[in-house]
Amino acid sequence: MRRNFFAVLGFVLGAMVLSVPASWAAAPKTKQSAQAAAVYKVAIDHGVSLADAAESMRLRANALNLKLVAELPLSKQVEAITNQPQRTVTIYQFCDAVLAKDLIDMNLDFAVYMPCRIALIEDAKGQGWLVMMDVNVDAVAKEKRLPQVLKDRVNAVRNSLIDIMQAGAKGEL
């Protein structure tokens, strides 16, 4: 019983971190702010299933040479614990492992800035969303004294992640 409680508590706290204010739900497909770590989210087009969006992201990531290093089916885990149906929440991690290693070798703090997670979330109305942390590379690079070559590589990965999200939202292969 105690184990289930902590599992559900962990999911709820994680969901709170991943949740976005209701006012953002009606926002257009755009970045939310220009802070050092903002949120970038895209609505999945009507007619594109969540499964098709996920498959499109996997295929686009492969074409861009980013590896799917983790897939976390949070809603399925909660269903297994609670025996209650859940809206879809799955976290995908697409990364350039060599770049990640180079950044961490430079400064351990980079582990928290890596914008390789894309959440596929079904909202209360059944609308699918793709959401990721959108790191302001210029601000982080300046603060951490990131060399231009690494800054360029980080920007390339960020742009690839946006491309992956756009492909997922449209169901493009």
N, C-alpha and C positions, 0 to 999 in steps of 0.2 A: 504494500500500500504506500509506504513511504517513498519507494522508488518511483512509482507512478506520479506521486505528487511532485517530486523534484523534476521529473521529465516534463510534466505539463507546465510547471513554473518556468522552466528553462525555455520552453517553446513560447509561452506568453511573453516573457521578457524579450526574447528574440523578435517576436512579432511586433512588439512595441518599437523596437529599434528600427525595424523595416517599414513600419507604417508611416504614412504620410498624411498631413492634414487634409480634411475633406475638401477644403478650398482648392487644393491642388488637383483634385479629381477632374474638375472641369477645365483645367488649364490646357492650352494647346501643347503640341509636341515640341517642347523646348526645355532648355536648362531652367532651373528655378532661381538661381542666383549666381553671382560671380565670386562667392566666398572661396576660401582656400579649399574647402571640401563641401561642395554643394550636391544636389541631387539632379540627375538627368533621367527623365522618364519619357516613355513613348507608349501611347495607347496602341494596342493590337487592333488592326483593322477588323471591322465586322466581316464575317465570312471566313476569317482565318481562325482555325481552332487553336487552342493552347498547345496541343500536341504538334500541329503543323508549325507553329511559331518556334517551338523548341527544336524541332528537326531542322528548320531553316537556319537557326542560330548555329547548330552543330556543323552543318554543311558550310556555312559562310566562314566560320572560325577555321575549319580545315583548309578552305581555299586561301585564307589569309595567313596560314601557318601559325595559328595560335592553337594551343592544345587545350582540350577540355580536361582539366586536372581534377575536377571534383563536381559532383552533382548531388545536391542535398535535398531530398524530397521531404521537406518539413511537414507538409500537410498529410502525407501518407503516414509519417511517423506518429502524428497526433491521432489520426484515425485508428491506428493500431493500438494506441494506448487507451483512447476514450471510447472506441466502438461507435463514434459519431462521425457522420460525413463532414468533410471540411472543404472550404474553398481552396483552390490550388495555390500553394506557395512552394516554389522550387527555386533553389539557388544554384546557379551555374558559375563555375570559375574557369575562365579562359585565360591562360597565361603564356607568356614568353619566359620559360624557365631560366634561360641564360641571363636575360635582362634582370629578372628578379634576383638571381644570385649576385650579379654585378652591383645592384643597388644595395642589397643587404651587406655585401662586403664593404661597401663604402660607409654605410651607416645603418645600424640595426633599426632605427626609427622608420626606415623606408618600408618595412614590412606592413605597417598600418596604412600607408599611403597608396599601396598598390591597388589600382582600380580594376581588378580583374573579375569582380563579382557582378553578375547580372541576375536580378531576381525576377522570376516570372510569377506574377501575382494576379489572382482573380479577385476583383473587388466585390462588395456586397450586391452589386447590380449585375454581376456576371461578366463585367468588362475585364478583359485581360490587359495587363500592363507589364512593361519591361522597365526595370528600375536599376540604376547603378549610382555609386558615388562618383561624382565628377570632380576629380582633383584639379585645382588650379595649378598646373605644372609650373608656371612662371613663379608663383608665390613660394611653392615648396622648393623649387630649384634655387631660388635666391636665398631662402632661409637655410637650406642645407648645403649651400655652395656646390650645387650639382654641375659638373662639367657639361658644356654644350652638347657634346656627343651623346651623353646619357639623357640629357633633356630631350634631344631630338628622338631618341629611341622610345622614351616614355610617351611623347606626343604621338608617335606612330602607333603605339599600342592603344592609346586612348582613342585615336581616330578609328582604329580597327574595331574596337569594342562598340563604338557608335554605329559603324557599318553593320556589325553583327546584330545590334538591336534593330536597326532599320530593316534589315533583311527578315528578321523574326517577325516584326510588326506587320510586314506586308506578305509574309508567307513565301518569300522568294527563295528559289533554290540556287 
